Amino acid sequence: MSSSNDAVFLRRNNQIQDAIDSQNMKQALQLIEKRMKKGENTQFLKATTGDQLTREIARKQAWKANVLFSHADEAHKKKGIAETLELCNADPPISDLDSLDILHRTLRKMDDHTELQNTIWERAAKAKPQDHALQMRWFKFGYEAGDWKSAQKAAMSLQKNFPRERKYYFWAIFLCYLVSDDASSSDMDRKLFGTLAYRFAQKAVADVPSDPTELLSPPRAIQTAEELFLVIRILESQNRWTEIVQVLDSGNAGLSSRIVNNDRTFMLAKVTSMGAAGLWEEGHSYVKSLLTVSEDEAERNTLHERDDWKYWNLLIAAVRRLDKSPELLSETQQHIEKFIEFSPKSRNAHLALMDISLTGFKRGERTEDDFVAACQRYFDQHKHKLYAFKDLRGVLETRADTLIHRVAQHCMDNVEGKPDDAIPLINAYKLQYYDRISGNNNPSKSSIETLVRNCVYFYDAFTLLAKTQDPKKENQPDTASTMESRPTDDFCIIAAMALLQPSPAGQVSNTALIRAAGILEHLLIDSPHNYEAILMLIRIYLLLGAGSIALRWFGKLSVKQMQYESVAHNLFTRFATVHPHSAPPIEGGEYKDFDAQVAFIAALDFYRSANFTIRNSLIKGLDDGTYVNLDDTIELQKRIKDSICRRMWALDLRRMQRIRKGNHLALHEDVAQDTSRAQDQRKYDGFMNLERCDEAPFEHRLRAGPIPGENWLASARLTDRLFSVLESIGSQKPVVLKLELPDIGGLSLSQTNSDHTDAERDAAKIHIELLKVAMFMAGSKAHTSSEIETALGEIEDWLKAKRSDLALEDNNKSLIMRTTIEFTPGTPGAPTWEYFHAIWTLVETLKALWNMFDLDSRKTVKTAKLPAEQMKRLNTLVREVFEDVRSNTRSLKQSLTESATLSTLIDMVKRGDSTDEYEKPLQEVLEKALDESALELFCGELRESWEEALDGVLAARL
């Protein structure tokens, strides 16, 4: 075809595509039919093998079917489905790539035709086995979509039809493994493809020549370390641990082979497999040989490289499970002692010595004194390292209080009177906390305040010493901004943790939160990037209801990439109902640092961009043959796709949009309404934890309610669905009626105790009734008029109960008394997170009711009418409840503007509440340590944050 004809052909195709892109399906259909009638003769009119249809006609027919299916008219859509299915089942099969692409896109949008997507490519590939482009397209469609079974078939076809490309053989092995390891695969498929992967892997190892000098090997034999890693991953997935050891001991693919060449990663894989297989004798002998201090100088020089905890761990584990004779334990202890003599600073060897002493102590072969001596010896050797406490905590877990006290007391005695180095003191005070605070169900006020006083004193003493030794720091306070953190920062963190002890009811007092925040703010003046301190401070401000400050500090964490998955929940959990509005702009800050909605959008953008980046790397990983890394990447893709955080952020972003603007955007609806099983990757290890193993971790006491889970997602989806239905009614869009009560239908509200707050559980109960009413308005026949009247009656009773709860009279049970900080006994002073959470959750429900009133009153909107008298009463009650919300909020704002508020907050930091006034030693240390102007600024910002948050409530409209 001439170039001019090419241009004409391309221009006509572009006309059709432009019509489709602009959703003008009628015009697109007319253009396609016009060209089909003309029967254009182009270079594409070459018949496919055994096919009477030309390629061009096939494309036009596929395109026509796609346009018909995309048409809004139901008759056109059905015709499009019928024509698509007819083309898919054509005999001989269509094998033109463009036609198959169009058919694939159409089938992807059709329900219940997933299998057919694979079938059209499989039939085409069989028809043209030597068409490499077609086979690769089939493979990529299945692989990139996560359809491992389809991709496996395509990989098998590729390796069969193109045997010279050895990588296709390993693609087939890898895809067999993916199918067998996929939770969504059937039991039969998991077993079948697991067996296939195992046999392929066995053959790939067996084909490796046993003679290392043999240069040529069969093309399907293992040739690289990455391919051997794949074999090990397959064996691990099937718990074939003994076979892994056998492979790594073999001459052709073992540790001494040219493929492995004693690579440390494979040595660790062997050690792990020995432990998992229970090969204790072989394991003990193997790691003992690796950790033996040789007389050979060259061997001795490499011994440090083998000082890995996995080796020591297997050595100790083997002793525990082998012969109970004292000889083995003593022999192993001597072996460790010899290693320590060679390397006195070896952390792992000292840990192993403590573990072996603990094992002997448990068996009765060592005394308590022997075990305590091992712990003391460890501390004496490693007290200058911050990891010392963590290591000691590991071996002291579940031990008797008297034993813990002996170790802790030795450590304190060892450092007292020698305050020349901060780190030994820090480790000693951490152990003191572990012994006296965490180990005591009700630690005395004296022991807590003594620990706080000492820690604050030593923090300031060492900070002053550092500035004295380096006078430049005195005149350049900003030099700390380049530092991540300093060891002495831990003093302030320990002090804050000691203050934040829960009451017998499990609650941390608001006074303690304010005092701890003051100490951490003092720390962050000189060390503004301390991660643990910032993370703790974010949670404290969140609990105090100071959402704008929490958001500002969150910006300083510089959360990036996967941290939105593992870290962001520390602020974002329930943030939409604590601080949904924007705070005043921060000088030099980004929008996400003061506008919660922008922060949530940034988090969701990560998930979208991460998914795109991963998808682009999938094929590259196969081409490079990095199968194990690729398996980890695919697992990461699953976690991101099914992330509970992603769904929570999508639901709460839409909630925020509704609270602020009355409706939500459709952008994240698919994520918000996803009902598949979610994966939880939230992490809490950013917090320092000095608690006993049988105690709840420290961060548990700083949570804004229970951790949201699957039940929380279900009720949040129900609320989201409620507003979507109301929005569809208002815009006269058809409402999908087949899901009357999505998700919540199978959820008993009693199950919400584990992951809902009282306010959320209360809202979920009423939103079920509201959704019934909304679906009835949309035309659903699932509920009768009498049932709707009953639902409206329950809503009315609920609103009356809310009026009682919001009463401002002297009532200790009212919301404002339960959820605020008292500056003077019996008088609400400042709001906490619980106040805002309850208020914004209530406001969202009131907005849903207001939308219903609006739709019911519109003459232009066709809805099933609701009982007029009931709606009139509900309308009045909604107005009254909303005014009660405003009255409560105005009352709190008025109490904050009183002149004594600032001085009261300052006194709370220095002296605590009224019961603490006579604890003079702690007061004196705090008054000396905390800069008066910095403390005043801290308290002033806290009050401003409360006032700004209350203004946000007052600015809300129904």
N, C-alpha and C positions, 0 to 999 in steps of 0.2 A: 504494500500500500504506500502511496506517495506521502511525502511529509505534509502536503496540504490536506490530504484525507485524514492523516493522523490528527491534525489540528482540529478538523471538523468533528471527528469522533470524540476527541477529548472535550471539546466545547459542549457537545450535546450531553455527554456524561455529567459534566459539571452543572449543566442546567437542571438535570434530574436531582443531583445531590444537593444543590442549592434549595430546591423546592422541599426536599426532605428535611434539611436543616432548619428551614423556616416553618416546619410543621404544616406545609401546604400539600397534604397528601393527595388531594384531588388533582392538583396540577401535575404532581410527580407521576401519578397513575396515567394521566392523559399522555404525557410525554413518552412514557415507556410503551404504552399500547400503540402509539403512533409509529414508533421505531420498529416495533415488532411486526406491524402490518407491512411496513416497507421492506422488511427482510434484508437489511443492509448487508452488502457483501464487503467484508473487510478481511484483513489478514487473519482475523480470529475465527473465520468460518471453516476451520479445519475440524473435521469430525473426530471425536475421541474414539479410541479403539472399540469397535463393535457397537458404537452408539450412533443412532440415527439423528440425534439432536446435535446441532453444531454447538460449539462452545459459546458463541455469541448469543444464540437463542437461549441456551441454558442460563446464561447470566441474566438475560432480560427476564426470563421466567422467574428466576430466583429473586430478582430485584422486585418484580411485580408482586410476588407473594409477600415479600417483606413489607412493601408499602401498604398492601391491603391489610395485613395484620396490624400495622401501626395506625390504621385509620380509626377515628373515634367512633364511627358508625359500627354497630354490632354485626350487621349483615356483612359488611366488608371484612371485618375481623375474622368471622367464621370462614369466609371464602379464602382469606389469606392462610388460615390454618390448614384448610383442606388442600390447597395448592402446594403448600410447603411439604406436607406429608406425602403428597403424590410424587413430588420431585425427589424426596428422600428415598422413596421406595422404587424409583425408576429402575428398569432393568434393560440394558446394562446400566450400572451405576454412573452417576455424574462424577467426573474426575477432574473437572476444570477447577483450579485453585480459587479463582475469584467467586465462582458460583458456590463452591463449598463454604467459603468465608461468609457469604451472605446468608446461606442456609443455617450455618452455625450460629450467627448472630440472632436470627429469627427464633431458632429453637431455644436459645438461652433465655429468651423472654417468655417462652411458653411453659405452662405448668405441665409436670408429669412427662416430660420428654427428654430427661437427662441422658438416658441410655442411648437414645437415637442420635444425640450429638456425637457420641463415640462411634456408633455404627456407620454413619455416612463416611467417616474418614477411614474406617477399617475396610469397608467395601471398596472404596476408591483405591486404597493402598494395595489391595489384592488384585485389583484390575490393572494397576500400573506399578508393579513391584520395583522397577528400576528408576522410578521418578523420585530422586532424592529430595527435591524441594517439597514434594507432596508429603513424603514420609516424615520429614522434619517438621512441617507445619502441623501435622497430626500430633507428633510428639510434644511440640511446644504448647499447643492448645491444652492438652491434658496436664502437662507438667506445671505450667504457669497458673492453671486454675486449681491446682491441688488435687486433681483427679488422678491419683497415683496408679490406679488399676488401668485406666486408659493409656496413660503414659508408659506403663510397663509393657502393654501390648505393642505399642509403637516402637519401644526400645528393642523388643524381641524381633520385630519385623526389620528394624534397621540392622541389627547384628546378623540376622539371617541373610538379608539381601546385599549387605555391604560388609562381608567378612574381613576385608583387609583393614578396616578401621577397628582396631582392638578396643578403643574406648567405648564402643557401643555395647560390647560384652559386659563391661563394668557398669555402664548405665543400666543395663538390664538387671544386674545383681543389686545395684543400689535401689532401683525402683521396686524390686521384689521385697527388699528390706523395708522400704517405706510403707508398702501396702500392709505388710505383716505387723508393723509397729503403729499403724494408724488405729486409734480408738474407734473411729467410725466404720472400720471394716468389719464384715461379719466374722463370726468365729471360724467358719469354714475357710474364708479367704485368708484370715490371719494364719491359720495352720498350714494351708496349701502354699502360700507365698513364703512363709517362714521356712518351710522345708526346701522350697526351690532356692531361696537365698543361701541356705546352709550348704546345699549340695554344690551350687555354683562356687561358693567360697572355698569349700573343701578341695574342689578340683583346681581352683586357681592356686592354692597353696601347694598341692601335690605336684603340679606341673613345674614348680621352680626346680631347676637343676640342683642336685646335691653337691656337685663339684663347683666350688666357687670360681675356678679358673675357666669354666665353660662360659663363653661370652654370649652365645646364642641360646635363647630359651623359647619355648612355645609361646606364640603371640598372646594366648589367654592366661599365661602364668603371671603371678605377682612380680612386678618389676620395680615398684617404688614403695617408699614408706607409707605414702598416702593410701595406696591400695591395701597394704597390710593393715593399716588402721581401720579401713572399712571392714575387713574380715573380722578383726577383733570386736568392732562395734556390733556386728551381726551376732557373734558368739555371746557377747555380753547381754544382748537383748533376749537371748534364749537361755540365759543362766548356764551356759556351757563353760564354766570357769576352769574346769580341769583341762578342757581342750585348748583353752588359751595358753595355759602353762605348757602344754605339750607342743604347741606351735612355736612358742618362744624358746623352747628348749631344743627344737629340731635343728638339724644342720643346715637345711636349705633356706629356712625363713626365720631362724631363731636369733637370739641376741648377738651371736658371733658371726652371723651371715653378713654378706656384703650389703644386703638391703637395710639391715638394722644397724650394724656396726656399733653395738653397745650403746645405742642412743638411750639417754636417761629416761625419756618418756616411756619407752617400751619396758625398761627395767621397772618403773613404777607400776606399769600396767600388769606386769608379772606379779609383783608384790600384792597388789590389790586382788588379783585373781586367786592367788594362793590363800589369802585370808577368806575370800568368799567361798572357795572350794573346801575349806576346812583342812588344808594340807599343812597342819601345824608343825610336824616334825621337819618336813622339807623346807617350810617357810622359815622356821627358826634357824636351821642350818644355813640357808641361803643368805638371810640378812645378817647373821652373825659373821659370815665370811666377808660381806661387804663392809662391815663396821669394825673389822679387826685391824688393830694397829700393827702394821707389818714392819719387819726389820728392813725391808727394801726401801731406800730413800725415795725412789720414784713413786712407789705405791703410797708412801706416807704423804707425799705432796698432793696426791689426788683425793686423800681421805676426806678433806673438807667438802668436796663436791658431793660426796655420798651422805653427808650429814643432813638427811631429810627425815622429817617426822614420820613419814609413811613407813620407812624402814624400822625405826624405833618402835612404832606402834605395833607392827607385826611381831617384833621380837617379844614385847610385853604380852600381847594377846596370846601368842603361842605358849608362853610360860603359864598363863592362867588356865589354859585348856589342856595342857599336857600333864605329864606325870606330876603328882603332888609332892614328890620327894623334895626335901630341903636342898639336895645337892644341885638340882637344876636351877632353883631360884638363886642359890649362892653363887653358882658358876656364872649365871647371867649377870648378877650384880657385880661380880669381879670384872666381867667383861666391860660393863658400863664404866666402872671406876677407872679402868685402864684407859678408856677413851677420854674420860674427863682429865686424867693426868696428862694425856697428849694435847687435849684442847680444853683448857680450864673454863673458857668462856662459852662453850657449846650450850646453847639454851636447850636444844633437844635432848642432849645426853643428861642434863640435870633433871629435865622433866621425866625422862625414862627412869632415873634413879628414884625420884619421888613415887612414880607409879609402881616400881618393883617393890619399894618399901611398903606401899599401901597394900599390894597383893599379899606380901608376907604377913602384914598386920591382920588382914582379913582372915588368913588361914591359921593365925595363931603362931606363926613361925617367926614373927617379929613383934616387939613390944610397941606400946604407944610411944615410948621414949624414942625408939628407933625411927618411927615415922615422923615425929615432931622434929627430930634432929635433921632428917633429910629435908624437911620444909625450911628449917632455919638455915641450913647450909645453902639451899637454893636462894633464899632471900639475901643472905650475905654476899652471894656471888652476883646476883642480878638486881639488887635493889636500886641501882642507878638507871634501870630501864623501865619505861612506863608499862611494859607488858607484864611486869612481875606480878601485879595484883591479879590480872586475868588468869595467869598460869596457876597461882596458888588457889584461886577460887575454884578452878577446875578440879583440883585434887581434894579440896576440902568439902566439896558438895556432899550433902547427906551425912557428913560426919557429926559426931556428938559436939554439943555446945562447949563442953570443957576442953576438948581437943582444939577446937577453933580458937577458943580464948587463949590457950597457951601459945599458939602460933602468933596470933595477933599481938599479944602482950610482948613476946620476944621481939617482934618487928618494931614495936613502939620503943621498947627499951634500947634497941640497937641504934635508933636515930635520935632519941631525946638528948638534948645537950649538944647536938652536933648540927645546928641549922646552917651548915655551909653549903649544902646541896639540897635543892627543892625536891627532886624526884624521890629520894628515899622517904622523905616526910609524906609526900603525896601517897605513895604506896602504903605507908603505915596508917594514914588516916582513912584510906579506902578500906583497909582491913578492919579498922576500928568501927567504921560504919557497918561493915558486913557482920561484925561480931555483936555490936551493942545496939544498933538501930534496926537493921533488917532481921536479926535473929530474935528480936523481942517483939511480941505481939502488941505491947503497949509501952514503947520506950519512954523513959522518964523525960520530963521537960528539961531537967537539968542536964542529962546526957546529950540531948539534942542541942541545947544552947551552948554547951561547952564545945562541942564539935564545930558548930557554926562560928563561934567566937574565934577559936584557934585557926580555922581555915581562912577566915577573912583577915585575921591579924597577919598570918604568914604570907598571904597573897600580897598585901600591901608592903610588908617588909621586904620581900624578894623583888617586888616591882621597884621600890625605892633603891634597893641595892644595885639593881641593874642600871638604873639611871645615874646613880652615883659613880659607878665604875665606867660608864660611858656618858660623859657630860653632854655630848652632842644630842642625846635623846631627850635631855631636859628641855632643850630649845627647839626640838623638832619632833613634836608629838605625832606628826603624820607618818613617821617612819614605820610605825606599826601597821599601817594600812597595807604594806607590801607583804606582811607576814600572814600565813594561814592561821597559826595559833602558837602559843607558847606553853611549855609544860606546866608553868605555874598557874595557868588558867584553870587547871583542874581543881585548885583550892576553892574557887568561887562556885564551880559546878557542884562540888561535894556539899558546900554550904547550902546552896539552893535546894539540893535534893534532900538534905537533912530537914530543912524547914517544911518541905512538902510531904509531910507524913499524913496519911489518911486518918480520919476519926474512926471510932468503932463502927460507924454507919458506912464507912468506906469512902467518905467524901473528904476532899482537901479544902481547908477553910479559905475563903476569899482573901482574908488578911495575909495568910501564908503565901498565896499567889502573888499578891502585891509586893510583899517583902522580897520574895525570890526574884521577881522581875527587877526590883531596884538593885539587887546585888549583881544580877547578870548584866544589866545596863552599865553598871560600874565596870565590870570586866571588859565589856565591848568598847569602852572608851579607848583603852590601850591595845586591845586585840580585836579589831572590828570584824575579823573574818573567821572567828572560831565557830566551826560548823556545829558542834554539839550544843554550844551555848545558844546560837541563833535558833536552832531547831527547837530547843526547850522553850525559848522565849516566844517563838511563834505560837506554840501550843498554849502557853500561859496567857498571852494576849487574847487568843481565841476564846479561852474559858472566861476571861474577864469581860468579854463582849466588845473589846477594842479591835474590831475587825480591820480598820484602816491601818493601824500600826502593825498588826500581824501580816497584812498584805505587803506593806512596805519592807518589813524584814525578810519576807519570803523572796522578794526581788533581789535581796543581797545574797541569797543562797546561790544565785545564778544557775537555777535548775535548767538542765539541758537534756535533750534526747531521752534515753530510757529512764532518766530520773523522774519524768512525768508519770511513768508507770510505777516506779518503786518508792518515790519520795513525796510527790506532790499531794498525796492523800493526807499528809500530815497537816496541811492547811485546808485543802479543798473539801474534805469530808464535812457535809452539811453547811458549807460556807454560803451556799445560795440562800439558806434560810437564816443566816446569821448576819451577813453583810452583802446583800444583793445589789446595792446601789453603788454609784461611783463616789469616791471620796474627793476632796479638793486636790488639784494637781500638785505633784511634788517637784520642787525645783531640781532640774537635772535628771528627773526620773522618767521612765517610759510609761506609756498608758497602762501596761499590765501591772505596774507597781502601785496603782491607785484605783484602777477600775477592774473589779472582779470579773466582769463579763469578758473583757479583753484577755485577762489571764486564762480563763477557761478556753477561749478560742485558740490561744497560743498552744495550750495543751493538746487540744483536738487536732490542730494542724500538724503536731508532731506525729500523731498516729497515721494521718493521711500521707505525709511525706515519707515516713518510715516504711509504710507498706509499698509505696512506689519504688523506693530505693532497693528494698529487698527483692521485689519482683524483677528488677533490672539485673540483679546480681545472680539470679538462679541459674541461668544458662551459662554464664561465665564460670561459675563454680564447677559445673560439669565439664566444661572444656578444659579447665585447669586441673581437673581430677582431684580436687580437695573435698573428698566425699564426707569426711567426718565434720569438717567445718560447715559444709553445706547442710548436713543433717541438723546441726545446731542452729543454723540460720533459719531453716524451715520450722524448727520448733519455736524459734523466736517469732516468726511470722504468725504461727498459730496463737501464741500468747497475746500478740498485739491485736489480732483480729477478734479474739474471744475475751479480751481484757475486761475485767469487771470495772476497772477504773475508767476505761474509755466509755463504757455505757453509763457509768455514774456521772461523768463529766458532761456527756451529751444530754442526759435527763436534767441535770441541774442547770446547764446553760439555758435550755429551753424554759425551765422553771423561772430562771432569772429574767429572761425576756418577757415572760408573762407578767411577772410581778412589776416590772418596770414599764412595759408598754401595753399590757393587756392581751397580747398574743405572741406566739413564738414563730420563728422562721422554720421553713421546711428542710433546711440544709442537713441537719443531723437526725432526721426522723428515722431513717433505716437503722442506724446504730441504736437509737433510743428504744426502738420497738423490737429489737432482736431478742428472741426468747430462747436461743440455744444456750447450752451450759457455759457459764462464764469461768474464766481462769483468774485466779487471785495471785498476783505477783507483788502485792504490797509488802514492803520491808519496814522493820522497826528498829534495825540495828544501828541507826544513826544516833540513838540515845545512849548515853552512858548508863550502864546497869550494874549496880553494886548489891543487888538483892540476892538472898538465898535462892537456891534452885526451886525450893518448894513454895516460894512466894511469887506473886504476880510481878512481872517486870515493871520497872519504874515508870515507863511511858504509859502503862495502863491507867495510872491515876490522873493522867493529863488528857484523857480522851473526851471529845465532845459527844458523849453518848456511846451506845454500843457500836461495834464495827458493822457497817452495812454489808449485807450478803445477798443471797438469792431472793429471800423474801422481801427485802427492801427494794430490790430491782422490780419485783412483781408489782408491789403497790405503787412505786413511782411510775411504772409503765401505765398502770391503770389511770393515774392522775393525768399523765400526758395524753392518753387516749381520750379522756373526758374532754379536755380542751380542744383536741383535734376534731372531735365530733361536733362540738359547738361551733367551731370555726367553719367546718364544712356546711353546717346548716345555714350559717350566716351568709356564706358565699354561694349558696344554692348548688353546691357540689354534691354528687351522690355519696352517701355514707355507706361503707361496707358494713352490712348488718349481720354477716354470718358469725362474727365474733362478738356476742352480746356482752360478755364480761371477760375480756382477754386476760389470761394469766391468773387473775385473782380468783377465778372460778374454782381452781383446785387448791387454793390457799386458805387455810384456816387462820383466822386472825389471832388465834392463840399462839400460832407459830411465830408471830412477829415479835414476841417477847425477847428473842435472842438478838435481834438486830434493828429494832425500832425504838425510838424514844416514845414517851407517852404521847407527845403531840403528834408524832407521825402515825402512831397506832390509832389515835382518835380520828385523824384526818382520813386514813385508809377506810375506816368503817363508814364514814359519811360519804366518801367519794364513790363507794359501791352504790349507794342509794342515788347519788347524783347522776351516775352513769346510766342507771336504769331509766331515769327520767329523760336524760338527753337522748338515749336510743329510742325511747317512746316518741319523743318530739320529732325524731328523724324518720319515723314510720315503722319502727320495729313492732312486731306483733308478739314478741316474747313475753310481754307483761300486759295484763289487763288494766283498765282504767282504775279499778278498785285497788290493785296492787300499787299503782302509781300514787294514788291518794295516801295509801299507807306509808309509802316511802317519803312523801312530802311531810306527812305527820311526824316521822322520825327526825327529819331535817329540822322541823319546827321545834321539837323538844330539845334537839341538840343546840340550836341557837339560844333558846331560853337558858340552858345550862351554861352557855358561854357568857351570857349577861351576868349570871350569878358569880362566875369565876372572875370576871373583870371588875366586880364591884370595888369601889375605893374605900368603902367603910372599913372601920377597924376590924379586920378579919384576917387572922393569921393563916387561914387556908387559901386566901385569894392569890391569884397569879402573881401580882406585884410583890406580895410578901414572900412568896416561895422562891422567886427568881431574881432577887436583887441583893446588893451589898448594903448592909446597914452601917452607916457612919455613927449613928446613935441608936441604942437598943429600941426596937419596935418601930423604927421609921425607915422606909425605903430610901436608900441614898443613891445608888448607881446600878445600872442594868448589868446583868451577866449574859453569857451566851444563851442561857435557857430562856431568858425573857425575849430576846430577839427571835430565837428559834420558834417559840410558841406563837409570837405575834405574826411573823411572816408566814408561817404555815397556816394560821387562821386567815390572814389576808388573802392568801391564794384561794382558799375555799370560798371566801366571800366574793372574790372576783368571778368564780365559776357561777355562783348563784346570780350575781348581777348580770352576767351574760345571758343566763336563762330568762331573766325578767325582760331583758332587752329584746331577745328573739321572740318571746311569747307576745310581746306588745306590738311588734312590727307587723303592719298589714301587708308589706311587700314580701315577707318571708312565709313560705308555706310550711307550717309545722302542725303537728297534732296539738290541739289546744289543751292547756292545763286548767284545773279547777280555779276559777277566778277568785273566790273568797280566800282559798288557801294561799294563792300567790300574793294576794294583797297583804295578808298577815306576814308572810315571809319577807316581803319587800320592806315592810316596816321594821321587822326584827333585824334584817341585815343592816339597815341604816343605823339602828340603835347600837348594834354590836360594833360596827365600825367606829361610831362616835365614842364608844367605851374604850376602844383601842387608842384613840387619839387622846382621850382624857387621861388614861394611865401614862401615856408617853409624855404628855405635857407636865403631869405631876412630877415625873422623874427629872425632866429637864429643869424644872423650877428648883428642885432640891440641889441639883448640881451647880446652879448659878449662885448659890449662897456663898457669902464671902469666906466662911470658915472651911469650905470644902478642900481647898488647896492645902491649908495647914493640917487638916485632918489626915489627908493622904500622906503628907510628909511624916507625921507622927506615927502612922501605921507602919511605914518602912523602918523607922528607927526603933520604935518601942513596941510594935505589935498592937493588939487590941487592948482594951481596958484591963484585962487580966494579966497582961505582961508588964505593967508599969514598973514593978519593983525588981525586974531582972536587970539590974544596973550594969553588970560586967559586959553583957552583950550590947546593951545600949551604948555604952562608952566606946566600944570598938567600932560600932557602926557609925556613930557620930564623928569619930575621928577619921574613919576610912572614906566615908561617902562625901564627896564634894557637895557643898550646900547648893551652889548654883546649878550643878548638874542634876542634883536630886529634885530641885524645884522645877527644872525643865522637864524631867521625866514625869513628875506628877501633873504638871500643866498639860503635857501632850496626852496623857491618859485621860484627863478630864475633857479635853477638846475632842478626842476620839469618841468618847461616850456621847457628847453633845451632838457631834456630826452624825452619829448613827441614829440618835433619836430624831434629829431633823429629817433623816431619810425616811423614817416611819411617818412623820407628820406630812411629808411631801407626797405620800402614796395616795392614789385615787382609785376608786372602784371603776 
